[in-house]
Amino acid sequence: MIESKEDTEHGSASLDSVLGFHIRLAHGTVYRHFSETFASLGLTQKQVSTLWLVAENPGIAQSELGNRLRMDRATAMSIVSRMQERDYLWRERCPADGRKQLLHLTEAGRAALGEAKTCIEEHERWLKSRFTSDEVKKLVEMLARIHE
């Protein structure tokens, strides 16, 4: 338990009772494991999500990708540019609206996503091993209430 003398003296709750603190600790642990699992691929969570979303939605507009992944325009553009530099995806101008960039995976992008999905399976096994199936469903439901 994390508690300071000041907390006890002033009657305030200990840090252990702060939900946001536990969410931050859990996020840090999950992120570290993800980073270790993906180190050999040289991909970040956002890059993997980008590849996955483009694979599921060939021709998705770059702006829609940013919206779906909750990234600002500059971040989405930067990630797409990095993925294009690595020959994982390519852009084309939208025939109906020349301002839009449509995204497609390359063969190298499909291969990288395949490797990433294998890493995700390993990461998910590690994470889910801490819970029962019912607890996983409930946790996803509860977390969705925060981010939706």
N, C-alpha and C positions, 0 to 999 in steps of 0.2 A: 504494500500500500504506500502511495506517495502522499505524504501529508506534511505540511510545515507547521511549526509552532504557532505562526501567525494565524493559520487557518483555524486551529483549535481555539486559540484565544478569542478570536472574533466570531466564532460560531459558524463560520462559513463551511461549506462542503469541502471535502478533500478533492484533490485532482482526480482521484480514482472514480469519483462520481460524475465527472464531466464527460458526457457522451462524445462530444467532438474530439476530446483528447484520445479516446479509444479508437475512434474512426481514423484519426491521423496515424496512430501507431499501427493499426491494421493495414492502412494504405501503404505505409512505409515498408512494412514487412512483405506485403504482396508485391510491391514495386521492385524491391531488391531481388526477390526470387525471380520475377519476370526478367529483370535485367541480366541476372546470372544465367538464366536458361537461354536467353537470346544473344548472349555475348558473341558467340561464334558466327552468328548471322549478320551482326552489325546493323540490326534494325531496332527502331524504337517502337513503343506501343502505337503511337500515332501513325508511323509508317506502315506497320502491319495492318492496322485498321484501314488505312487508305488502300492498300493492295486488295484487301478482302472485299471492301465495298465496291471497288472498281470491277473486281472479278464477278461479283454478284449483279452488277449493274453496268454492263459494257455501254460506253457512250454517255455515262453520267456527266453532267456539267460540273466543272470545277467548283462553281459557286454552290451547287447542291451538295457536293461532297463536303465542303466546309460546313454547311448548315447541318447536315446529318451527323457529322462528327463533332459538332459544337466548337468549331475552330473559327477564329476570325479570318478575314480574307488574306491577310499577309501571311499568317501561319500556313494556311492551306496552300497558297502559292509556293511558299518555300519548300514544303514537303513534296509537292508535286514536282517542283524543279529538281530536287534531290533524287527523287525516284526516276525522273527522266534521265538525269545524268548517269545513273547506274543502269540504264537501259531496262528498267522494270515496267515503264509505261510510256505511252506516247499520247500527244495531244493533237486534236484536229479542231478547226474552226467549225462551229455549228452552221450548217447550210442555211437554216432559217433565221439565225441571229448571229451575225459575224462577231459580236462582242463576247459570245460564250465560247469556252474551250471545253471540248468533249474529251473524256479520258478513256483509254483502252490499255489493257495489259499486253506486254510483249511476252514472248516465250520465256525469256529470262525472269520476267515478273511472275509468271505462272509457276515456274520452278521455285523461286524464292518464297512464294506464298505457300507452296506445298511443304517446304521445309519449315516454314513458320507455323503451319498448322500442326505439324508433328511436335514442335516445341510447345505449342499451346496445349495440346493434349497432355503432355508431361506436366506442364504448369497447373492445369486444371485438376489433374489427379492429385498433385501435391496439395492444392488448396482444398479440394472437396474431401480429402481424407480426414479432415478435422471435424467433419459434420456427417450426420445421417442424411439420407436422401430427402427426408421431410424437412430437416433443418436447412438444407441447401435451397429448397423451394421457398421456404419462409424467408430466408435471408435475402434472396433475390427480390421477393415481393417487398420486403421492408426497405431495402436499398433503393428500389425503384420509386418509392414514395419520396425519397430525398431528391433524386436527380430528375424526376419527371415533372 
